[in-house]
Amino acid sequence: MIATLLSIRDGKRTRITRDDLCDHVWEFRFTESAPQYWRDQDPSWREEGATPMRRYFHPDGSITADPEDKVWGGHESTYTIVTGLLADGKVREHYVRINRWPKMMVERHQDWSWELRNHLYFYRSVPDSNAGTGPATISLSVSGSFS
């Protein structure tokens, strides 16, 4: 029961963490606003039902892609999660930036999946293999003794 309550509470979070990025495979696609050259490299623009490009966030701050990814090109990429807070503790802005490219705003969907988006491209978390999009595991830390 506690695990269920923690899972529901976690599903309502809107601030993404490094663990959220690293716990999922991410689909990557260009938007309609992206230059034609980049859309031509994106399988989802070339053919209907094509498998989207995949991206992988790693705990060391790096990002990788599948070896056959034509857009990736093997270049080095790193990500940063930025959260600006006001004096009262409310979030002023929250986004993810890769290298020095345009920042991506973070959105949490009702199915608990994540989306990172700007005017040129977006990343969408892929549901876990057990058909959920929540954290792969929930660990509870309990201190003290029970009588």
PEPECOR-V692428 format. One record per residue. N is the residue number from 1. D_CENTER is the distance of its C-alpha to the mean C-alpha in whole Angstrom. Layout:
# PEPECOR-V692428
N_D_CENTER, N_D_CENTER
This chain:
# PEPECOR-V692428
1_28, 2_26, 3_23, 4_23, 5_23, 6_20, 7_18, 8_19, 9_19, 10_15, 11_14, 12_15, 13_13, 14_12, 15_11, 16_8, 17_9, 18_9, 19_10, 20_7, 21_5, 22_8, 23_9, 24_7, 25_8, 26_6, 27_9, 28_10, 29_13, 30_15, 31_16, 32_20, 33_21, 34_20, 35_23, 36_25, 37_24, 38_21, 39_21, 40_23, 41_21, 42_19, 43_20, 44_19, 45_21, 46_24, 47_24, 48_23, 49_22, 50_20, 51_18, 52_15, 53_14, 54_11, 55_9, 56_9, 57_8, 58_11, 59_13, 60_15, 61_13, 62_13, 63_11, 64_13, 65_14, 66_16, 67_20, 68_21, 69_18, 70_21, 71_18, 72_17, 73_21, 74_20, 75_20, 76_18, 77_15, 78_13, 79_11, 80_12, 81_11, 82_13, 83_15, 84_19, 85_21, 86_24, 87_27, 88_27, 89_24, 90_22, 91_19, 92_20, 93_16, 94_13, 95_11, 96_9, 97_11, 98_12, 99_15, 100_17, 101_16, 102_15, 103_13, 104_10, 105_10, 106_8, 107_9, 108_10, 109_12, 110_15, 111_14, 112_11, 113_8, 114_5, 115_6, 116_6, 117_10, 118_13, 119_16, 120_16, 121_13, 122_9, 123_6, 124_6, 125_5, 126_9, 127_11, 128_13, 129_16, 130_18, 131_17, 132_15, 133_11, 134_12, 135_12, 136_14, 137_17, 138_18, 139_21, 140_24, 141_26, 142_29, 143_32, 144_36, 145_38, 146_39, 147_42
